Amino acid sequence: MASAHDRRTRLLELLADRGRLDVDEAAHALDVSPATIRRDLDELARQQLLQRTRGGAVSAEVAYDLPLRYKAARAAAEKQRIAAAAAALAEPGMAVGLNGGTTTTEVARELAARQGLTVVTNAVNIAAELTVRPTIKIVMTGGVARPNSYELIGPLAAATLDGLWLDLAILGVDALDASFGAAAEHEGEAAVNRLMAERSARVAVVADASKLGTRAFARICPLARITTLITDSTADEARLAPFREAGLEIIQA
């Protein structure tokens, strides 16, 4: 039987697709009892991720932008392999930038055992995980927190990054296109990520195959600013070719 986390993630995905859920239909789709679905919907409503109705639920605005904790289970094995490959780029003494996201959170966990790194991040959850590591110096930007990604955005975040220089930025993205470059769905996140890329000697993008060749609303940086693409082994050559032709180093994990 699926865990409560997995069931609730699936319910939010179904709700985002359909806009409305019926308890009996959801129970059939997830192969669980209606009573289990009712409890799950009640819990998601308590977290303000949907609105309960008689016999089901309807979308709340936030349901279309799932919080990080509900995205973490997707393609977990691929994200861990990508993260390990990205962390291998970091050498002792480096200042490494990390933005928010499920893959960069995995990168942070890989970096946790390293020695002599300075990690600069605008992600509250990453800072919280690494603060307890005595061998890593954490620098956190200021800013306004976005509850869906745990990222700090806005002028305070930009002001911190404006005064720093990084050896390596490891960026999670919502999309990567050969013409448009790296992009995010939220313009505030994109603006902070853009500055992190501009303040770094090397930029590595971590993105699973599903994000390659796609575009999102707000550009982070053009392809020319990216030095390395780290993706999973399911990305075929047809999908990778435009990035290879643009001169990016490609690592498949």
Secondary structure, DSSP 8 states (H G I E B T S, - for coil): ---HHHHHHHHHHHHHHHSEEEHHHHHHHHTS-HHHHHHHHHHHHHTTSEEEETTEEEE-GGGGS--HHHHTTTTHHHHHHHHHHHHTT--TT-EEEE-SSHHHHHHHHHHTT-SSEEEEESBHHHHHHHHT-TTEEEEE---EE-TTT-BEESHHHHHHHHT--BSEEEEE-SEEETTTEEEESSHHHHHHHHHHHHTBS-EEEE--GGGBT---SEEEE-GGG--EEEE-TT--HHHHHHHHHTT-EEEE-
